[in-house]
Amino acid sequence: MTPIGRAGGIGGLWRFLGFAGSPEEAPPRAVGGTPVGTPLDPGRAVLGSGLALRGDITGEGDFHIYGRFEGEIDVSGRVVVAEAAQVDANINAASIVIAGKVRGNLSAGTHLDILPTGVLTGTLKAGSFSAAEGSSVKGEIWLERAEPARVSDAGPDDDETPR
């Protein structure tokens, strides 16, 4: 037996850690050719349950929150707030799903769902809205048709006309 382990010695350890030197020593791949440990959906960012983040998130794709987040979120896809998550943020997204606790101003271009464990405190503006039995909503709700321009796209010279 080698000092490092039964199979492969130092080379096996290097392969295990992903430091392969030749194609034969490449890291294992899952079905479909994606290397193991590679995110399956590169268009989705995830804040894990043991993490807390303060700041701004902007970009294309989805953002799933399982931990604590404080700041601003502006994404082109969907924001999902998991059951144990706590969010204190202004959120602008195509759609929003809330299963945890959210405080802030929310704008969903298409739809906002609050699941039975969801708690929302703040203002929400959406094309459509649903709140499951058991959920909690405290604040203002504005339902309006989706517009081509997102809230953050309005410039300082844009005139706002009351409806």
C-alpha positions in Angstrom: 0.0 0.0 0.0 1.3 3.5 -0.9 1.4 6.3 1.7 -1.5 8.1 0.1 -4.0 5.3 -0.4 -4.6 2.0 -2.2 -5.3 3.1 -5.8 -3.0 5.4 -7.6 -0.7 7.0 -5.0 0.1 10.6 -5.6 -1.3 10.5 -9.1 -4.6 9.2 -7.8 -4.7 12.1 -5.3 -4.0 14.6 -8.1 -6.7 13.1 -10.2 -9.1 13.2 -7.3 -8.4 16.9 -6.7 -8.9 17.6 -10.5 -5.2 18.3 -11.3 -4.9 16.0 -14.3 -1.9 16.3 -16.5 -3.1 14.2 -19.5 -6.4 13.4 -21.2 -6.3 10.0 -19.6 -6.2 11.7 -16.2 -9.0 14.2 -16.9 -11.6 14.6 -14.1 -14.6 12.4 -14.2 -17.5 13.4 -16.4 -21.2 13.0 -15.9 -23.6 11.7 -18.6 -23.6 14.3 -21.4 -19.9 15.2 -21.1 -20.2 17.9 -18.4 -17.3 17.6 -15.9 -18.5 16.6 -12.4 -18.8 19.7 -10.2 -19.6 22.0 -13.1 -22.9 23.9 -12.6 -25.6 22.3 -14.7 -27.3 25.6 -15.5 -24.8 28.4 -16.0 -27.7 30.9 -16.3 -28.6 30.5 -12.7 -26.9 31.9 -9.6 -27.5 30.3 -6.2 -26.9 31.8 -2.7 -26.6 28.8 -0.5 -28.4 28.3 2.9 -25.3 28.9 5.0 -24.4 32.1 3.2 -25.2 35.8 3.7 -24.6 38.4 1.0 -25.0 42.2 1.0 -24.8 44.0 -2.3 -26.2 44.3 -5.8 -27.0 41.4 -8.1 -27.6 42.3 -11.8 -27.5 40.3 -15.0 -29.2 37.8 -17.3 -30.6 34.6 -15.8 -32.2 33.4 -12.6 -31.2 34.0 -8.9 -32.1 31.4 -6.3 -31.7 32.4 -2.6 -31.5 29.9 0.2 -29.6 32.0 2.7 -29.7 35.7 3.7 -29.5 38.6 1.1 -29.6 42.3 1.6 -29.4 44.8 -1.3 -30.7 45.2 -4.8 -31.6 42.4 -7.3 -32.1 43.1 -11.0 -32.1 40.0 -13.2 -33.8 39.1 -16.5 -35.1 35.8 -15.3 -36.7 34.4 -12.2 -35.9 35.1 -8.5 -36.7 32.3 -6.1 -36.7 32.9 -2.4 -36.6 29.5 -0.6 -38.5 28.6 2.5 -35.6 29.3 5.0 -34.3 32.4 3.2 -34.5 35.9 4.5 -34.3 38.8 2.0 -34.2 42.5 2.6 -34.0 43.9 -1.0 -35.6 45.7 -3.9 -36.2 43.0 -6.6 -36.7 43.6 -10.3 -37.2 40.3 -12.3 -39.3 38.7 -15.0 -41.0 36.5 -12.3 -40.6 36.1 -8.5 -41.4 33.1 -6.3 -41.5 33.6 -2.5 -41.4 30.7 0.0 -39.3 32.6 2.6 -39.3 36.1 4.2 -39.0 39.1 1.9 -39.0 42.8 2.8 -38.7 45.4 0.0 -40.1 46.8 -3.2 -40.7 44.1 -5.8 -41.4 44.4 -9.5 -42.2 41.2 -11.6 -42.7 41.7 -15.3 -44.9 38.7 -15.6 -45.9 37.0 -12.4 -45.3 36.9 -8.6 -46.2 33.8 -6.5 -46.2 33.7 -2.8 -46.2 30.1 -1.5 -47.9 29.0 1.8 -44.7 29.6 3.8 -44.0 33.0 2.1 -44.1 36.3 3.9 -43.9 39.6 2.0 -43.7 43.0 3.6 -43.5 45.9 1.1 -44.8 47.0 -2.3 -45.2 44.7 -5.2 -45.8 45.5 -8.8 -46.6 42.6 -11.2 -48.5 41.6 -14.3 -50.2 38.9 -12.2 -50.1 37.8 -8.6 -51.0 34.8 -6.5 -50.8 34.2 -2.8 -51.4 30.7 -1.4 -53.5 30.1 1.7 -51.2 30.5 4.7 -49.0 33.1 3.1 -48.7 36.7 4.5 -48.7 39.9 2.5 -48.3 43.3 4.2 -48.1 46.3 1.9 -49.3 47.6 -1.5 -50.1 45.5 -4.5 -50.1 47.0 -8.0 -51.3 44.7 -10.8 -50.6 46.0 -14.3 -49.7 44.7 -17.7 -46.1 44.1 -18.5 -44.4 46.9 -20.3 -41.5 46.5 -22.8 -39.0 48.5 -20.8 -37.9 47.3 -17.3 -38.1 49.6 -14.3 -34.3 50.1 -14.2 -34.2 51.0 -17.9 -35.9 54.4 -17.4 -33.4 57.2 -17.7 -33.3 60.5 -15.8 -34.9 62.4 -18.8 -37.9 60.0 -19.1 -41.2 61.6 -18.2 -43.5 59.5 -16.0 -47.1 60.0 -16.8 -49.8 59.1 -14.2 -52.3 56.4 -15.2 
